[in-house]
Amino acid sequence: MSNVDKVMSALSKKVRRDVMRLLVDGGELRLFELMEKLDIPQSNMSRHLKKLKLAGLVQDERDGQSVRFRISNGLNKKEITFLKAVLALSESR
């Protein structure tokens, strides 16, 4: 998380926080799985994932014709703890 402003901007939308909740505990989901779980069309989901990716929070990997997403390997323990705290605080509201 090199840029706090990018991270906070990326987490400003509920749908992006919901994506992070699904991925934060080491999960890995394909694009269509995220779309199904959050009931969001592909174009919207792709836009949200791009914002998370640009903020350095998620990374993707092509698997044939599908794309899998997971928490970025670039995040250290302290950053993941911070992320979990932000997600927990926003969930309780």
N, CA, C and O atoms as CSV, one atom per row, in Angstrom:
chain,resi,resn,atom,element,x,y,z
A,1,MET,N,N,0.851,-1.176,0.000
A,1,MET,CA,C,0.000,0.000,0.000
A,1,MET,C,C,0.892,1.232,0.000
A,1,MET,O,O,1.127,1.838,1.045
A,2,SER,N,N,1.363,1.582,-1.123
A,2,SER,CA,C,2.291,2.693,-1.183
A,2,SER,C,C,1.584,4.044,-1.146
A,2,SER,O,O,2.186,5.024,-0.706
A,3,ASN,N,N,0.353,4.133,-1.584
A,3,ASN,CA,C,-0.333,5.411,-1.631
A,3,ASN,C,C,-1.646,5.328,-0.851
A,3,ASN,O,O,-2.622,4.737,-1.315
A,4,VAL,N,N,-1.653,5.926,0.329
A,4,VAL,CA,C,-2.818,5.848,1.209
A,4,VAL,C,C,-4.048,6.441,0.547
A,4,VAL,O,O,-5.148,5.912,0.707
A,5,ASP,N,N,-3.883,7.543,-0.202
A,5,ASP,CA,C,-5.027,8.170,-0.857
A,5,ASP,C,C,-5.683,7.226,-1.869
A,5,ASP,O,O,-6.910,7.153,-1.949
A,6,LYS,N,N,-4.871,6.511,-2.635
A,6,LYS,CA,C,-5.413,5.553,-3.610
A,6,LYS,C,C,-6.167,4.432,-2.902
A,6,LYS,O,O,-7.239,4.016,-3.339
A,7,VAL,N,N,-5.595,3.955,-1.812
A,7,VAL,CA,C,-6.213,2.861,-1.053
A,7,VAL,C,C,-7.552,3.307,-0.476
A,7,VAL,O,O,-8.557,2.608,-0.607
A,8,MET,N,N,-7.560,4.469,0.159
A,8,MET,CA,C,-8.796,4.952,0.778
A,8,MET,C,C,-9.854,5.250,-0.285
A,8,MET,O,O,-11.039,5.001,-0.063
A,9,SER,N,N,-9.447,5.769,-1.413
A,9,SER,CA,C,-10.377,6.006,-2.513
A,9,SER,C,C,-10.947,4.682,-3.023
A,9,SER,O,O,-12.144,4.570,-3.289
A,10,ALA,N,N,-10.075,3.688,-3.153
A,10,ALA,CA,C,-10.520,2.372,-3.628
A,10,ALA,C,C,-11.512,1.736,-2.671
A,10,ALA,O,O,-12.415,1.019,-3.101
A,11,LEU,N,N,-11.354,1.992,-1.377
A,11,LEU,CA,C,-12.237,1.386,-0.377
A,11,LEU,C,C,-13.454,2.247,-0.060
A,11,LEU,O,O,-14.238,1.911,0.827
A,12,SER,N,N,-13.616,3.354,-0.778
A,12,SER,CA,C,-14.722,4.272,-0.491
A,12,SER,C,C,-16.084,3.740,-0.947
A,12,SER,O,O,-17.117,4.207,-0.468
A,13,LYS,N,N,-16.097,2.786,-1.851
A,13,LYS,CA,C,-17.356,2.210,-2.341
A,13,LYS,C,C,-17.636,0.877,-1.653
A,13,LYS,O,O,-16.749,0.038,-1.496
A,14,LYS,N,N,-18.880,0.710,-1.253
A,14,LYS,CA,C,-19.290,-0.507,-0.546
A,14,LYS,C,C,-18.980,-1.775,-1.339
A,14,LYS,O,O,-18.495,-2.756,-0.776
A,15,VAL,N,N,-19.252,-1.759,-2.623
A,15,VAL,CA,C,-19.034,-2.958,-3.435
A,15,VAL,C,C,-17.562,-3.369,-3.429
A,15,VAL,O,O,-17.254,-4.561,-3.429
A,16,ARG,N,N,-16.657,-2.398,-3.425
A,16,ARG,CA,C,-15.230,-2.739,-3.401
A,16,ARG,C,C,-14.826,-3.284,-2.033
A,16,ARG,O,O,-13.984,-4.178,-1.942
A,17,ARG,N,N,-15.419,-2.753,-0.981
A,17,ARG,CA,C,-15.154,-3.323,0.352
A,17,ARG,C,C,-15.709,-4.741,0.425
A,17,ARG,O,O,-15.092,-5.612,1.038
A,18,ASP,N,N,-16.860,-4.985,-0.190
A,18,ASP,CA,C,-17.436,-6.335,-0.218
A,18,ASP,C,C,-16.514,-7.305,-0.960
A,18,ASP,O,O,-16.340,-8.447,-0.533
A,19,VAL,N,N,-15.928,-6.855,-2.060
A,19,VAL,CA,C,-14.963,-7.688,-2.797
A,19,VAL,C,C,-13.785,-8.021,-1.887
A,19,VAL,O,O,-13.350,-9.170,-1.816
A,20,MET,N,N,-13.280,-7.017,-1.201
A,20,MET,CA,C,-12.124,-7.236,-0.328
A,20,MET,C,C,-12.466,-8.189,0.805
A,20,MET,O,O,-11.627,-8.999,1.200
A,21,ARG,N,N,-13.680,-8.111,1.336
A,21,ARG,CA,C,-14.087,-9.045,2.399
A,21,ARG,C,C,-14.053,-10.492,1.890
A,21,ARG,O,O,-13.668,-11.408,2.617
A,22,LEU,N,N,-14.452,-10.676,0.657
A,22,LEU,CA,C,-14.453,-12.025,0.087
A,22,LEU,C,C,-13.027,-12.557,-0.124
A,22,LEU,O,O,-12.791,-13.764,-0.067
A,23,LEU,N,N,-12.100,-11.656,-0.364
A,23,LEU,CA,C,-10.740,-12.068,-0.700
A,23,LEU,C,C,-9.750,-11.993,0.457
A,23,LEU,O,O,-8.700,-12.633,0.403
A,24,VAL,N,N,-10.054,-11.236,1.488
A,24,VAL,CA,C,-9.061,-10.870,2.495
A,24,VAL,C,C,-8.466,-12.047,3.273
A,24,VAL,O,O,-7.322,-11.957,3.718
A,25,ASP,N,N,-9.176,-13.104,3.443
A,25,ASP,CA,C,-8.642,-14.221,4.223
A,25,ASP,C,C,-7.969,-15.268,3.349
A,25,ASP,O,O,-8.028,-16.465,3.630
A,26,GLY,N,N,-7.336,-14.802,2.297
A,26,GLY,CA,C,-6.578,-15.713,1.450
A,26,GLY,C,C,-7.399,-16.354,0.360
A,26,GLY,O,O,-6.944,-17.271,-0.323
A,27,GLY,N,N,-8.611,-15.865,0.201
A,27,GLY,CA,C,-9.467,-16.419,-0.831
A,27,GLY,C,C,-9.031,-16.018,-2.224
A,27,GLY,O,O,-8.311,-15.037,-2.413
A,28,GLU,N,N,-9.470,-16.776,-3.174
A,28,GLU,CA,C,-9.190,-16.502,-4.580
A,28,GLU,C,C,-10.467,-16.829,-5.338
A,28,GLU,O,O,-10.977,-17.948,-5.271
A,29,LEU,N,N,-10.973,-15.838,-6.057
A,29,LEU,CA,C,-12.234,-16.037,-6.769
A,29,LEU,C,C,-12.104,-15.587,-8.220
A,29,LEU,O,O,-11.377,-14.647,-8.541
A,30,ARG,N,N,-12.830,-16.285,-9.077
A,30,ARG,CA,C,-12.886,-15.889,-10.478
A,30,ARG,C,C,-13.860,-14.728,-10.631
A,30,ARG,O,O,-14.731,-14.506,-9.790
A,31,LEU,N,N,-13.692,-14.003,-11.717
A,31,LEU,CA,C,-14.540,-12.845,-11.984
A,31,LEU,C,C,-16.012,-13.212,-11.910
A,31,LEU,O,O,-16.787,-12.509,-11.261
A,32,PHE,N,N,-16.415,-14.295,-12.559
A,32,PHE,CA,C,-17.829,-14.661,-12.570
A,32,PHE,C,C,-18.332,-15.035,-11.178
A,32,PHE,O,O,-19.507,-14.834,-10.872
A,33,GLU,N,N,-17.445,-15.581,-10.326
A,33,GLU,CA,C,-17.841,-15.913,-8.957
A,33,GLU,C,C,-18.115,-14.639,-8.154
A,33,GLU,O,O,-19.081,-14.567,-7.394
A,34,LEU,N,N,-17.257,-13.644,-8.332
A,34,LEU,CA,C,-17.481,-12.360,-7.656
A,34,LEU,C,C,-18.783,-11.727,-8.138
A,34,LEU,O,O,-19.551,-11.185,-7.342
A,35,MET,N,N,-19.024,-11.799,-9.441
A,35,MET,CA,C,-20.257,-11.237,-10.014
A,35,MET,C,C,-21.483,-11.909,-9.406
A,35,MET,O,O,-22.450,-11.239,-9.041
A,36,GLU,N,N,-21.441,-13.227,-9.298
A,36,GLU,CA,C,-22.567,-13.979,-8.731
A,36,GLU,C,C,-22.783,-13.657,-7.257
A,36,GLU,O,O,-23.906,-13.387,-6.832
A,37,LYS,N,N,-21.705,-13.686,-6.484
A,37,LYS,CA,C,-21.811,-13.472,-5.040
A,37,LYS,C,C,-22.321,-12.074,-4.698
A,37,LYS,O,O,-23.039,-11.893,-3.714
A,38,LEU,N,N,-21.946,-11.083,-5.516
A,38,LEU,CA,C,-22.318,-9.704,-5.221
A,38,LEU,C,C,-23.439,-9.182,-6.122
A,38,LEU,O,O,-23.874,-8.039,-5.985
A,39,ASP,N,N,-23.898,-10.027,-7.041
A,39,ASP,CA,C,-24.990,-9.673,-7.945
A,39,ASP,C,C,-24.712,-8.362,-8.690
A,39,ASP,O,O,-25.500,-7.417,-8.654
A,40,ILE,N,N,-23.564,-8.347,-9.362
A,40,ILE,CA,C,-23.122,-7.167,-10.089
A,40,ILE,C,C,-22.773,-7.575,-11.521
A,40,ILE,O,O,-22.121,-8.599,-11.727
A,41,PRO,N,N,-23.200,-6.787,-12.511
A,41,PRO,CA,C,-22.867,-7.106,-13.909
A,41,PRO,C,C,-21.358,-7.024,-14.172
A,41,PRO,O,O,-20.623,-6.334,-13.465
A,42,GLN,N,N,-20.927,-7.735,-15.188
A,42,GLN,CA,C,-19.509,-7.853,-15.513
A,42,GLN,C,C,-18.838,-6.496,-15.726
A,42,GLN,O,O,-17.733,-6.281,-15.228
A,43,SER,N,N,-19.466,-5.593,-16.439
A,43,SER,CA,C,-18.829,-4.297,-16.714
A,43,SER,C,C,-18.583,-3.515,-15.427
A,43,SER,O,O,-17.525,-2.907,-15.263
A,44,ASN,N,N,-19.545,-3.527,-14.524
A,44,ASN,CA,C,-19.369,-2.825,-13.248
A,44,ASN,C,C,-18.307,-3.502,-12.386
A,44,ASN,O,O,-17.465,-2.833,-11.787
A,45,MET,N,N,-18.352,-4.823,-12.329
A,45,MET,CA,C,-17.379,-5.555,-11.518
A,45,MET,C,C,-15.962,-5.302,-12.033
A,45,MET,O,O,-15.044,-5.087,-11.241
A,46,SER,N,N,-15.783,-5.328,-13.326
A,46,SER,CA,C,-14.457,-5.095,-13.904
A,46,SER,C,C,-13.945,-3.706,-13.547
A,46,SER,O,O,-12.761,-3.538,-13.258
A,47,ARG,N,N,-14.810,-2.728,-13.564
A,47,ARG,CA,C,-14.423,-1.358,-13.212
A,47,ARG,C,C,-13.975,-1.273,-11.755
A,47,ARG,O,O,-12.974,-0.626,-11.446
A,48,HIS,N,N,-14.717,-1.926,-10.859
A,48,HIS,CA,C,-14.365,-1.910,-9.437
A,48,HIS,C,C,-13.050,-2.664,-9.189
A,48,HIS,O,O,-12.216,-2.218,-8.401
A,49,LEU,N,N,-12.877,-3.777,-9.847
A,49,LEU,CA,C,-11.642,-4.553,-9.675
A,49,LEU,C,C,-10.428,-3.791,-10.201
A,49,LEU,O,O,-9.336,-3.888,-9.642
A,50,LYS,N,N,-10.623,-3.040,-11.269
A,50,LYS,CA,C,-9.528,-2.230,-11.809
A,50,LYS,C,C,-9.086,-1.193,-10.783
A,50,LYS,O,O,-7.888,-0.975,-10.598
A,51,LYS,N,N,-10.038,-0.557,-10.119
A,51,LYS,CA,C,-9.718,0.447,-9.097
A,51,LYS,C,C,-8.946,-0.202,-7.940
A,51,LYS,O,O,-7.972,0.368,-7.448
A,52,LEU,N,N,-9.380,-1.390,-7.507
A,52,LEU,CA,C,-8.684,-2.108,-6.431
A,52,LEU,C,C,-7.273,-2.517,-6.862
A,52,LEU,O,O,-6.331,-2.470,-6.072
A,53,LYS,N,N,-7.150,-2.911,-8.102
A,53,LYS,CA,C,-5.857,-3.330,-8.632
A,53,LYS,C,C,-4.897,-2.133,-8.720
A,53,LYS,O,O,-3.727,-2.248,-8.354
A,54,LEU,N,N,-5.387,-0.996,-9.201
A,54,LEU,CA,C,-4.552,0.202,-9.303
A,54,LEU,C,C,-4.088,0.690,-7.928
A,54,LEU,O,O,-3.024,1.297,-7.805
A,55,ALA,N,N,-4.890,0.421,-6.900
A,55,ALA,CA,C,-4.523,0.802,-5.537
A,55,ALA,C,C,-3.550,-0.203,-4.914
A,55,ALA,O,O,-3.059,0.015,-3.806
A,56,GLY,N,N,-3.271,-1.297,-5.619
A,56,GLY,CA,C,-2.330,-2.296,-5.115
A,56,GLY,C,C,-2.935,-3.271,-4.121
A,56,GLY,O,O,-2.212,-3.961,-3.404
A,57,LEU,N,N,-4.273,-3.330,-4.076
A,57,LEU,CA,C,-4.936,-4.197,-3.104
A,57,LEU,C,C,-5.200,-5.606,-3.627
A,57,LEU,O,O,-5.196,-6.562,-2.851
A,58,VAL,N,N,-5.427,-5.747,-4.919
A,58,VAL,CA,C,-5.683,-7.069,-5.496
A,58,VAL,C,C,-4.766,-7.303,-6.692
A,58,VAL,O,O,-4.226,-6.370,-7.287
A,59,GLN,N,N,-4.616,-8.553,-7.012
A,59,GLN,CA,C,-3.902,-8.934,-8.230
A,59,GLN,C,C,-4.718,-9.992,-8.942
A,59,GLN,O,O,-5.532,-10.693,-8.340
A,60,ASP,N,N,-4.481,-10.088,-10.228
A,60,ASP,CA,C,-5.236,-11.055,-11.007
A,60,ASP,C,C,-4.293,-12.000,-11.734
A,60,ASP,O,O,-3.104,-11.730,-11.904
A,61,GLU,N,N,-4.870,-13.116,-12.153
A,61,GLU,CA,C,-4.108,-14.116,-12.899
A,61,GLU,C,C,-5.049,-14.766,-13.901
A,61,GLU,O,O,-6.132,-15.235,-13.551
A,62,ARG,N,N,-4.619,-14.781,-15.137
A,62,ARG,CA,C,-5.420,-15.422,-16.187
A,62,ARG,C,C,-5.344,-16.933,-16.042
A,62,ARG,O,O,-4.285,-17.506,-15.784
A,63,ASP,N,N,-6.506,-17.561,-16.216
A,63,ASP,CA,C,-6.599,-19.012,-16.150
A,63,ASP,C,C,-7.461,-19.441,-17.326
A,63,ASP,O,O,-8.676,-19.598,-17.201
A,64,GLY,N,N,-6.816,-19.625,-18.465
A,64,GLY,CA,C,-7.585,-19.898,-19.675
A,64,GLY,C,C,-8.368,-18.662,-20.058
A,64,GLY,O,O,-7.789,-17.603,-20.303
A,65,GLN,N,N,-9.691,-18.794,-20.112
A,65,GLN,CA,C,-10.521,-17.651,-20.471
A,65,GLN,C,C,-11.054,-16.906,-19.260
A,65,GLN,O,O,-11.687,-15.860,-19.408
A,66,SER,N,N,-10.812,-17.421,-18.078
A,66,SER,CA,C,-11.282,-16.723,-16.880
A,66,SER,C,C,-10.116,-16.034,-16.176
A,66,SER,O,O,-8.947,-16.308,-16.450
A,67,VAL,N,N,-10.467,-15.134,-15.265
A,67,VAL,CA,C,-9.474,-14.385,-14.510
A,67,VAL,C,C,-9.763,-14.606,-13.029
A,67,VAL,O,O,-10.900,-14.471,-12.576
A,68,ARG,N,N,-8.709,-14.950,-12.279
A,68,ARG,CA,C,-8.838,-15.151,-10.834
A,68,ARG,C,C,-8.255,-13.940,-10.111
A,68,ARG,O,O,-7.243,-13.379,-10.530
A,69,PHE,N,N,-8.910,-13.547,-9.020
A,69,PHE,CA,C,-8.472,-12.402,-8.228
A,69,PHE,C,C,-8.166,-12.843,-6.805
A,69,PHE,O,O,-8.812,-13.741,-6.264
A,70,ARG,N,N,-7.164,-12.191,-6.206
A,70,ARG,CA,C,-6.789,-12.448,-4.815
A,70,ARG,C,C,-6.135,-11.190,-4.254
A,70,ARG,O,O,-5.812,-10.261,-4.995
A,71,ILE,N,N,-5.945,-11.172,-2.940
A,71,ILE,CA,C,-5.248,-10.066,-2.295
A,71,ILE,C,C,-3.825,-9.999,-2.854
A,71,ILE,O,O,-3.191,-11.028,-3.086
A,72,SER,N,N,-3.344,-8.804,-3.062
A,72,SER,CA,C,-2.015,-8.605,-3.620
A,72,SER,C,C,-0.922,-9.200,-2.730
A,72,SER,O,O,-0.932,-9.027,-1.511
A,73,ASN,N,N,0.004,-9.893,-3.353
A,73,ASN,CA,C,1.154,-10.444,-2.624
A,73,ASN,C,C,2.049,-9.335,-2.087
A,73,ASN,O,O,2.883,-9.583,-1.216
A,74,GLY,N,N,1.887,-8.114,-2.594
A,74,GLY,CA,C,2.711,-6.992,-2.169
A,74,GLY,C,C,2.327,-6.421,-0.813
A,74,GLY,O,O,3.048,-5.579,-0.277
A,75,LEU,N,N,1.212,-6.858,-0.250
A,75,LEU,CA,C,0.788,-6.344,1.052
A,75,LEU,C,C,1.496,-7.097,2.172
A,75,LEU,O,O,1.560,-8.326,2.162
A,76,ASN,N,N,2.024,-6.352,3.134
A,76,ASN,CA,C,2.668,-7.004,4.278
A,76,ASN,C,C,1.639,-7.228,5.394
A,76,ASN,O,O,0.482,-6.826,5.271
A,77,LYS,N,N,2.076,-7.876,6.483
A,77,LYS,CA,C,1.154,-8.220,7.580
A,77,LYS,C,C,0.481,-6.994,8.179
A,77,LYS,O,O,-0.715,-7.016,8.466
A,78,LYS,N,N,1.239,-5.935,8.365
A,78,LYS,CA,C,0.702,-4.703,8.951
A,78,LYS,C,C,-0.385,-4.106,8.042
A,78,LYS,O,O,-1.422,-3.651,8.525
A,79,GLU,N,N,-0.144,-4.112,6.751
A,79,GLU,CA,C,-1.122,-3.570,5.798
A,79,GLU,C,C,-2.391,-4.430,5.755
A,79,GLU,O,O,-3.498,-3.901,5.652
A,80,ILE,N,N,-2.229,-5.733,5.833
A,80,ILE,CA,C,-3.394,-6.619,5.850
A,80,ILE,C,C,-4.190,-6.426,7.134
A,80,ILE,O,O,-5.421,-6.435,7.105
A,81,THR,N,N,-3.505,-6.253,8.257
A,81,THR,CA,C,-4.189,-5.981,9.526
A,81,THR,C,C,-4.978,-4.679,9.438
A,81,THR,O,O,-6.120,-4.612,9.892
A,82,PHE,N,N,-4.370,-3.640,8.853
A,82,PHE,CA,C,-5.046,-2.362,8.654
A,82,PHE,C,C,-6.281,-2.545,7.771
A,82,PHE,O,O,-7.358,-2.037,8.081
A,83,LEU,N,N,-6.110,-3.269,6.679
A,83,LEU,CA,C,-7.215,-3.519,5.755
A,83,LEU,C,C,-8.364,-4.237,6.456
A,83,LEU,O,O,-9.524,-3.859,6.291
A,84,LYS,N,N,-8.053,-5.264,7.233
A,84,LYS,CA,C,-9.087,-5.997,7.966
A,84,LYS,C,C,-9.813,-5.089,8.955
A,84,LYS,O,O,-11.026,-5.203,9.136
A,85,ALA,N,N,-9.065,-4.184,9.594
A,85,ALA,CA,C,-9.689,-3.258,10.549
A,85,ALA,C,C,-10.640,-2.302,9.830
A,85,ALA,O,O,-11.743,-2.050,10.316
A,86,VAL,N,N,-10.232,-1.777,8.697
A,86,VAL,CA,C,-11.102,-0.887,7.920
A,86,VAL,C,C,-12.368,-1.625,7.492
A,86,VAL,O,O,-13.469,-1.083,7.588
A,87,LEU,N,N,-12.212,-2.848,7.027
A,87,LEU,CA,C,-13.370,-3.634,6.588
A,87,LEU,C,C,-14.299,-3.949,7.758
A,87,LEU,O,O,-15.520,-3.892,7.613
A,88,ALA,N,N,-13.736,-4.276,8.900
A,88,ALA,CA,C,-14.553,-4.577,10.086
A,88,ALA,C,C,-15.311,-3.333,10.536
A,88,ALA,O,O,-16.491,-3.419,10.876
A,89,LEU,N,N,-14.651,-2.186,10.541
A,89,LEU,CA,C,-15.315,-0.953,10.957
A,89,LEU,C,C,-16.450,-0.575,10.014
A,89,LEU,O,O,-17.509,-0.130,10.457
A,90,SER,N,N,-16.232,-0.748,8.740
A,90,SER,CA,C,-17.268,-0.363,7.767
A,90,SER,C,C,-18.416,-1.362,7.760
A,90,SER,O,O,-19.535,-1.007,7.390
A,91,GLU,N,N,-18.162,-2.598,8.160
A,91,GLU,CA,C,-19.202,-3.624,8.191
A,91,GLU,C,C,-20.157,-3.400,9.371
A,91,GLU,O,O,-21.338,-3.737,9.292
A,92,SER,N,N,-19.641,-2.836,10.450
A,92,SER,CA,C,-20.450,-2.684,11.650
A,92,SER,C,C,-21.394,-1.498,11.585
A,92,SER,O,O,-22.196,-1.309,12.500
A,93,ARG,N,N,-21.326,-0.712,10.558
A,93,ARG,CA,C,-22.190,0.467,10.427
A,93,ARG,C,C,-23.466,0.163,9.741
A,93,ARG,O,O,-24.296,1.053,9.557
